[in-house]
């Protein structure tokens, strides 16, 4: 992909050479439909990355799309596929217009939220008891205060005598199912691993890559806003699961379509991250076609390539294909 000064209405030729290269790389990433973060620029130290962002912000050339522990950005004037339009619906029945809205949601990059993780530990519980933390009399659990990791992303940790569970809640800021999302997920879990180690002074905490992912919601969020009555459908899929299609209200008061399926992988974080990285490589390749990907069909990495080829049989989730009402 070649990026020239004419490809963006904001001039970049007047920038110093290093800033030009930074902006051109950012534009290339944005035109893949993605925002970028410091991990997309491994050649820069984190401090240098922040300085570059500040220099571009002063020039009005950078837009912060997500604030948090790992902030994401886009070059001003670039469209990463998240532009919104508004449609007013009356009655919100399943008709041609509603099918268009659902199909538009199915073209978005998959994301995950409501992630549940566990790992074994006994010393952690003992140390928590020694610190005088409250123990639930019915299930012996110790429930920590909610840990905020980024804007609209937080963790709820429960410590039991032999197991620790973590609920990573990010329904309003789901994690992208690609390489950058894998890095973001690892960043959050590494932070929680350090928090548990430093708070309870124990080495009885496995590496975060060895933790077990037990559950998450795989979703695609449409960008078309609409008004009217609420909408929800549950559709069976080819593997005995269910797709939930519903209207979701977001913090900005917009209502958009969400396609969602519950996944129970029972795999290590390392395996989950590898899945996300390989899906990301596919999405970034020349074969990338988001319209052929639906949440119910991303079952595991090993099935992903076969799934994509099968999805050519299905375009409209409400008619034929692998779905039935």
N, C-alpha and C positions, 0 to 999 in steps of 0.2 A: 504494500500500500504506500503510495507516494503522497506526501503532504506538502502542499505549496502554500505560499502566502495568500493566493486567491481562494484557497479551499475554506477559509474561515473569514468572516467579515471583519474580524479584529486582526489588525496587522501584526505579524510576528517578525518580519524582516528587519525591523528597527531594533530588535532586542539583541543583547550581547550573545555571542555564539553559544555559550553553555545554556543560557535560558532558551534560546531557539531550539536546541536539541531536546531539552526537557519538554517544551510545549509540543513539539512534533511527536514525541513519544506518547505524551498524554492524549493527543488527538487520535493517534492510532488505536490506543486502548479504548477511548470513548466511542470510536466508530465500530468497535466490536460489540457495542451495546453495554459497555461496562464503565463504571467509575474507576478511579485508580487511588492507590494509597502508597505509603512509603515502601511497602514490600514489593511493589512493582518496579522500584528503582534500587536494586541491590547494590549498584555501583556507588550510591551515595550513602554517607553516614546519616543517621537519623537527624542529627542536628543540621547538617547541610540541606537535607530534604526540607525541613521546616523553614530554613532561611530562604530557600528557593520559592516555597509556597508564599511566604510573606512578601517577597519581592514581586511576585506575580499578582498578589492581592492588591498591592499598592498601585500597580499598573491597571487594575481592573480586569485582569485576564483569567482569574480563577474563581470557581464557584465551589463552596463546600456543600456537598450533598448529604453527608452523614457525619455528625459530630460524635466523638466518643474516644475510647482508648485507642482505636484504630480509625481515624477519620478518613473519609473518602472524598474525592474531588473530581471535577470535570473542568475542561477548558471552556471559558465563556464562549457561547455561540455554538457549541457542539450539542447534538441531541443524542442521548444515550438510549433512546427508545422509551423514555419515561414521560413523554409529553402526554398531558391529559386532555380529554374532551368531555363535554357534559351532554347527557341525553336525558330528557324527561320522559318517563314511562308512565302510562296510565294502566292500572290493573296488574302490571308485572306478571302477565301470563307467559307461558313458553310459546313464543311466536317467532317470526323471522327476525325481528329486531333483537329479542332477547338472545336468540341463538348467535347472532352476530357478536353480542357482548361477551357471551361465553367463549366463542371462538377467539375473540381478541385476547381474552385472558389466557387461553391456551398457547398463545405465541410468546408469552413472557418467560424469562429464564426461571427455572424452578428454584425455590428457596425452602428452608426448613425452620421450624419453630417448635416451641414446647418440647425441648429435647430432655430426655431423662437418661441419666447415667448413674452407674454404681461401681463400687470397687470394694474389695475386702479389707478390713482393718479391725484389729482388736485393741491395740494400744491407744489409738485415737480416742476411743470411747472411755477407756480408763483414765486417760489424762484429762478429758473433759469433765469427768466426775470429780477428779481431784481438784479441778479449778472451781468446783462448787456450782456447776451449771445445772439447771433444772432438768430433772428426768421425768418424762411422762409416765404416770403410774400404770397406764393400761398397756402400752406397747414398748416401754423402756427407752423410747426414743428421746434424743436431745435435739431440739430444733433451734438452729442458729438464726440470727436476724438476717433479713434479706440483704444480699450483697449486690450493690449496683456496679455493673461492669462497664456500661456505656449508656447513652440515651436510649431508654425503652428496652434495655437489656439487663436482666438481673438474675441472680441465682438464689435458690432456696435450698439449703443444705440440712439434711437430717442425719444424725449420727446414731447408729444402733450398735449393740454389743459386738457384732461381727461384720457389719456392713455400713458403708456410707452411701447415701443417695444424694444426687444433685438434680434439681429441676432447673433447667436453663430456659427462662421465659423470655421470648422476644417476638410475640405475635405481631406487634406493630413495627418491628424492625427485624424481620426474618433474615437469616443468614443465607447468602447466595450459594447455590449448589454448584460451586466451581472451585478453581484453584485458590482464588482470593478468599472465598468463604471458608475453605479448609484451613487457611492460615489464620483467619479470624477466629474460628472455633478453637484451634489450638492455642491461640493467644489467650482467650478467655479461660481455658482449662488450666493452662500453665499458671495463670494468675491465681486461680483458685487453689492449685496444688501448693503454691508458695504460701498463700494465706493460711491454709490448714497446717502446714509444717511450722510456720513461724508462730501461729497462735497457740498451738498445742504441743510444740516442741517434741515432735516425734518423727522418727524415720519410717514409721509403719504406714507409709502412704506410697502406693505404687506410682511409677511414672504415669503421667496422664495418658500417654499413648496406649497404656495397658488397661485403662479403665474400660468398662463395658457399656456400650450404647444399647439401651433396651427399648427405646421408644422415641419417635418424633413425628411431627406432622409435616408432610411434604406438600407444599402448596405453590400455586401460581396466582399472582394478584393482577387483575386487569387494571388498565390505566384509564378506562372510560368511566367517568362519574355519571351517576344517574340518580333520579329522585323518584319517589313513588312508594308503593307498598313494599314490604320486605319480601324477599324471595329465598327459597331454599328447596333443594332437591337432593335426594340420596339415590345414587345409581349403582347397581351391582356391576362388577367388572369380571373379566374372564378368569381370574384366579380366586374367586370366592370372597373378595374383599368388597369394599364400598367406597365410592367417591362421594364426597359432600360438595355440593355446588351451592353457594349462598352469597347474599349481599352482606358485606362487612363494612361497618363504619370505622373510619380511621381517625387518629387524633386531630387531623386538620378539618374534621367534620365532613369529609368527602365519603360517599358511599360507592364502593366498587366491588366487582365480582371476585370471589376467591374460590378456586378449585383446590380441594384438599383431600388427602388420604393419610390415614394413620399407618405408619411403618413400624414394625417391631423387629429390628435386625438382629439383636442379641450378638453383636460383633464388637471387637475392640475398637477403640478410638482410632488406632492406626489403620485398621481396615476401612473404617468409615471415611477417614481423611483420604485414603487412596482412592476410594470410590469417587469422592468429590473432585479430586485432582484429575482423574481420568475423564470424568464427564466434562470437566472444564476444558481439557485438551480437545475433546470432540467439538464442544461449542465454539472454540476458537479456530477450528480447522476450516478448510474450504468447504467441507461437507455440512457445515453448521446449518441446521434448519429447525428452529425452535418450534415451528408450527407442527412438527411431527412428534412432539414430546408432550405427554400428558402425565400428571402426577401418578395415576394408577399404574402406569406402565414402567416407571423407573423402579424396578424391583430390587436389583442389585447390579453391581458393576459387571459381573460375569454375563448377565443377561442383557446388558445395555445395548450392545451393537446389534444383537438379534432383534431386540425390541424396536429399535429405530427403524429397521427394515420392515418390520411388520406394521408399523404405524402408518405406512403409506396407504394402508387400506382404510384408514379412519381420518376424516377431517372434521366432521360435525359430531361432537360427543352425544348429541341427542338423537342421532339417526344411525341405525345399523352399527357396523364396526364391531367393537368388543363390548359395547355397552347396551344395556336394556333397562327400560324404566321398570 
